[in-house]
Structure formats: structure tokens, C-alpha cells
Amino acid sequence: MREIIFDTETTGFDPRNGDRLVEIGCVELIDRRETGVTFHAYFNPERDMPAAAEAVHGLSIQFLSDKPLFATRVDELIEFLGDAPLVAHNAAFDFGFVNAEFARAGRPALDMARMCCTVQMARKLHPGAKHSLDALCTRYGIDRSHRVKHGALLDAELLAHLYIEMTGGRQIGLGLAAAASVSVSIDVATPAASREPDRPFREPRPHMASAAERARHAEFVAGLNQPLWLDTV
């Protein structure tokens, strides 16, 4: 199954108030394994960059001023996303900004049914715990030492690792699920000897200690010097 893990950086918190998308990073997974295929782009927001937002992601308006407008790469992004499920951390935020940009570019909105939110997953898995990307990476032992500021592609890559761990770990992509789904039918009415003719038949082994074995055990116990269990008597 193909899935896209993605993250965005913006000028603020609400596209309805004029905030814009300035960066998007997408990571492709197939059967819960990273393929190495990504999509990453910066966009000119056609507005100023608030200092609070720049402090989070480090993207200045000077840096973004020569970047393409979202509309110039929207079709490339749509083609990359395809019809795959879309996974994001606090996904409603990212979906809101992407759909606002799609609307400006005259493209249909992303179907919210495609949305998978790892914050909601974390709340179910770890109620009462911290659910930030940093906190969850720490919980799952994911190295984020290279994350100085937020970055859409970097955060999408970290989220891909986190999502894999939260959904069962790397073993999902190793074919175990497919192997487990294979149905094996054995005719229980057929004696084992006839199913495996090359294997010699062995009589059932008695598991009860014999009288001689019990006597030897009692003699051994009697000869122990101050056994520990007597301290509790």
C-alpha cells in the first residue's frame, strides 16, 4: 500500500486570516517502508513573514522571495500525492493550508477521508502523555539531534519513522503479514505418521518421576547444608 507522509511550514496559524503555505515536504511509503522518493518545495507567500513564524522554521521573506508561487507547482504536487492516504502530525492544520492553496490555484480540495493524523493516533496509544513530534521521537528512540528548527521535509522524514513505529515497527515491511495471512489446512483425522512417512514414530515419553528418581532426590535434598528455603520457615 502506498502512503504519503507530509508536513508543511507556514506564515502563521490560520489560512482564513491570510496566512500562507511556504514549504511542503512529502515522503513516500510503500507497505510501511520508505522508498526514498520525496517531494519538497518552497513557495513565495506573496506577503511578509511574521517574526514568530520565522523563529520556528527559519524561513525569511528574503529567502522565499525568489521561490515559485504555489500555483506553478500545484499540478506536480497533485500528481505526486496521487490517491494515497495522507499522514501528517496534527493533520487538520496541514490539510487546511494545502486545501486553501488548492482553492487559490483553482484545484479541488483534498478529500478529508484521506487524512491520517498521528496526533490522534498518539492520544489513543499514550493517553495523558506529550504528543509533540519531539516528545514522540524521544519515546520511540528516533534520533532528532539534527533538528535545530522545523523543516517540512526533515519533519516529514522524522514523522515517517515515527509512523512506522506507531503502526507496528519495521517488521510490517518484511513480509510477515503476508506470511501470516496464508491459510494452512491440516487434516486432523489423518494420523501424524501417515502425514510424515519419513519421520520415525516414537512412543510417548513418561513425564512422571519414577520411585527410584524420587528417592535419589530426597537423599540429595537431605544432604544440603542450610538450604535457603529453610530461612523462611
C-alpha positions as CSV (number, residue, x, y, z in Angstrom):
1,M,0.0,0.0,0.0
2,R,1.3,3.5,-0.9
3,E,1.1,6.2,1.7
4,I,2.4,9.8,1.8
5,I,3.8,11.3,5.0
6,F,3.9,15.1,4.7
7,D,4.5,18.3,6.7
8,T,4.1,22.0,5.9
9,E,5.6,25.3,7.1
10,T,3.5,28.4,7.0
11,T,3.4,32.1,7.8
12,G,1.0,31.6,10.7
13,F,-1.8,29.5,12.1
14,D,-4.9,30.2,10.0
15,P,-5.2,30.5,6.2
16,R,-8.5,32.2,6.6
17,N,-6.7,35.2,8.1
18,G,-4.3,35.4,5.1
19,D,-1.6,33.1,6.3
20,R,0.1,31.2,3.5
21,L,2.0,27.9,2.9
22,V,5.7,28.4,2.4
23,E,7.1,24.9,2.4
24,I,5.9,21.3,1.9
25,G,7.8,18.1,2.3
26,C,6.4,14.7,1.4
27,V,7.9,11.2,1.9
28,E,6.6,8.1,0.1
29,L,6.0,4.8,1.9
30,I,5.0,1.5,0.3
31,D,4.0,-1.2,2.7
32,R,5.2,0.9,5.6
33,R,8.7,1.1,4.1
34,E,10.4,4.3,2.8
35,T,11.1,4.2,-0.9
36,G,13.5,7.2,-1.0
37,V,11.0,9.1,-3.2
38,T,10.2,12.5,-1.9
39,F,8.6,15.8,-2.9
40,H,9.9,19.1,-1.5
41,A,9.3,22.7,-2.4
42,Y,9.5,26.2,-1.0
43,F,6.9,28.8,-2.1
44,N,6.8,32.6,-2.3
45,P,3.9,33.5,0.0
46,E,3.4,36.9,-1.6
47,R,3.3,38.6,1.8
48,D,5.5,39.3,4.8
49,M,6.9,36.7,7.2
50,P,5.9,37.3,10.9
51,A,8.9,37.2,13.2
52,A,7.2,34.5,15.4
53,A,6.8,32.2,12.4
54,E,10.4,32.8,11.2
55,A,11.7,31.9,14.6
56,V,10.1,28.5,14.3
57,H,11.2,27.5,10.8
58,G,13.9,30.0,9.9
59,L,12.4,30.9,6.5
60,S,12.8,34.6,5.9
61,I,10.9,36.5,3.2
62,Q,14.3,37.3,1.6
63,F,15.0,33.6,1.2
64,L,11.5,32.9,-0.2
65,S,11.2,36.0,-2.5
66,D,12.7,34.1,-5.5
67,K,10.9,30.9,-4.9
68,P,8.0,29.8,-7.2
69,L,4.4,30.5,-6.4
70,F,2.4,27.6,-5.2
71,A,0.2,27.6,-8.3
72,T,3.2,27.0,-10.5
73,R,3.9,23.6,-8.8
74,V,0.4,22.6,-7.7
75,D,-0.1,20.0,-10.5
76,E,3.3,18.4,-9.8
77,L,2.2,18.1,-6.1
78,I,-1.2,16.7,-7.0
79,E,0.5,14.1,-9.3
80,F,2.9,13.1,-6.5
81,L,0.2,12.7,-3.9
82,G,-2.0,10.6,-6.3
83,D,-4.8,8.9,-4.4
84,A,-2.7,7.7,-1.5
85,P,-3.7,8.1,2.2
86,L,-2.0,11.3,3.6
87,V,-0.4,11.1,7.0
88,A,0.5,14.3,9.0
89,H,1.1,15.4,12.6
90,N,-1.9,17.5,13.6
91,A,-3.2,16.7,10.1
92,A,-6.2,19.1,10.1
93,F,-3.7,22.0,10.3
94,D,-1.7,20.8,7.2
95,F,-4.9,19.8,5.3
96,G,-6.3,23.3,5.9
97,F,-3.3,25.1,4.5
98,V,-2.9,22.8,1.5
99,N,-6.6,23.0,0.6
100,A,-6.5,26.8,0.9
101,E,-3.7,26.9,-1.6
102,F,-5.5,24.4,-3.8
103,A,-8.6,26.7,-3.8
104,R,-6.4,29.7,-4.8
105,A,-5.0,27.7,-7.6
106,G,-8.5,26.6,-8.8
107,R,-7.9,22.9,-7.9
108,P,-10.3,20.6,-6.0
109,A,-9.7,20.2,-2.2
110,L,-8.1,17.1,-0.7
111,D,-10.7,14.6,0.5
112,M,-10.6,14.7,4.3
113,A,-11.3,10.9,4.2
114,R,-7.7,10.5,3.1
115,M,-6.4,12.1,6.3
116,C,-4.5,10.2,8.9
117,C,-3.4,12.2,12.0
118,T,-0.6,10.9,14.1
119,V,-1.5,13.2,17.0
120,Q,-4.8,11.4,17.2
121,M,-3.0,8.1,17.0
122,A,-0.7,9.1,19.8
123,R,-3.5,10.2,22.0
124,K,-5.1,6.7,21.8
125,L,-1.7,4.9,22.2
126,H,-0.4,7.1,25.0
127,P,-3.2,9.0,26.8
128,G,-2.0,11.7,29.1
129,A,1.5,11.8,27.6
130,K,3.0,14.6,25.5
131,H,2.2,14.2,21.8
132,S,4.5,16.7,20.1
133,L,6.8,15.3,17.4
134,D,9.8,15.9,19.6
135,A,8.3,14.1,22.6
136,L,7.1,11.1,20.5
137,C,10.5,10.8,18.8
138,T,12.1,10.6,22.2
139,R,9.5,8.0,23.3
140,Y,10.2,5.8,20.3
141,G,14.0,6.3,20.3
142,I,14.1,8.2,17.0
143,D,17.2,10.4,16.6
144,R,16.3,14.0,16.1
145,S,19.6,15.6,17.1
146,H,19.9,17.2,13.6
147,R,16.6,19.0,14.0
148,V,17.5,22.5,15.1
149,K,14.5,24.3,13.5
150,H,11.3,23.0,11.9
151,G,11.6,22.0,8.3
152,A,8.9,20.4,6.2
153,L,11.0,17.6,4.6
154,L,13.0,16.9,7.7
155,D,9.9,16.7,9.9
156,A,8.2,14.5,7.3
157,E,11.1,12.1,7.4
158,L,11.0,12.0,11.2
159,L,7.3,11.5,11.1
160,A,7.7,8.7,8.6
161,H,10.0,6.9,11.1
162,L,7.5,7.6,13.9
163,Y,4.5,6.4,11.9
164,I,6.2,3.2,11.1
165,E,7.0,2.6,14.8
166,M,3.5,3.6,15.9
167,T,1.9,1.1,13.4
168,G,4.0,-1.9,14.4
169,G,7.6,-1.2,13.6
170,R,9.8,-2.3,10.7
171,Q,8.6,-5.9,10.7
172,I,5.5,-4.8,8.9
173,G,7.5,-4.3,5.7
174,L,9.4,-7.6,6.0
175,G,6.6,-9.8,4.6
176,L,5.5,-11.3,7.9
177,A,1.9,-10.0,7.5
178,A,1.7,-11.7,4.1
179,A,3.1,-15.0,5.5
180,A,0.7,-14.8,8.4
181,S,-2.3,-14.5,6.0
182,V,-1.5,-17.7,4.3
183,S,-4.1,-20.3,5.3
184,V,-2.6,-23.7,6.2
185,S,-5.0,-26.6,6.3
186,I,-4.2,-29.9,8.1
187,D,-6.5,-32.9,8.1
188,V,-6.7,-33.7,11.9
189,A,-8.2,-37.0,11.2
190,T,-5.1,-38.3,9.5
191,P,-2.5,-39.9,11.8
192,A,0.8,-37.9,12.1
193,A,2.7,-41.0,10.9
194,S,0.9,-41.1,7.6
195,R,1.4,-37.3,7.0
196,E,5.2,-37.6,7.7
197,P,6.3,-41.0,6.5
198,D,10.0,-40.2,6.7
199,R,9.9,-39.4,10.4
200,P,10.3,-42.3,12.7
201,F,7.5,-42.9,15.2
202,R,8.4,-42.5,18.9
203,E,6.4,-43.8,21.8
204,P,5.1,-41.1,24.2
205,R,7.7,-40.5,26.9
206,P,6.6,-40.8,30.5
207,H,6.9,-37.5,32.4
208,M,6.3,-38.7,36.0
209,A,9.4,-39.3,38.1
210,S,10.0,-42.9,39.0
211,A,10.2,-44.2,42.6
212,A,14.0,-44.5,42.3
213,E,14.3,-40.9,41.0
214,R,12.2,-39.6,43.8
215,A,14.3,-41.5,46.4
216,R,17.6,-40.1,44.9
217,H,16.1,-36.5,45.0
218,A,15.1,-36.9,48.7
219,E,18.6,-38.1,49.5
220,F,20.1,-35.2,47.7
221,V,17.9,-32.6,49.5
222,A,18.7,-34.2,52.9
223,G,22.4,-33.7,52.3
224,L,22.1,-29.9,51.6
225,N,23.8,-27.6,54.1
226,Q,21.4,-24.9,55.4
227,P,19.2,-24.6,52.2
228,L,17.9,-21.1,51.7
229,W,14.2,-22.1,51.7
230,L,14.5,-23.1,55.4
231,D,15.2,-19.4,56.3
232,T,11.5,-18.6,55.6
233,V,10.1,-21.5,57.8
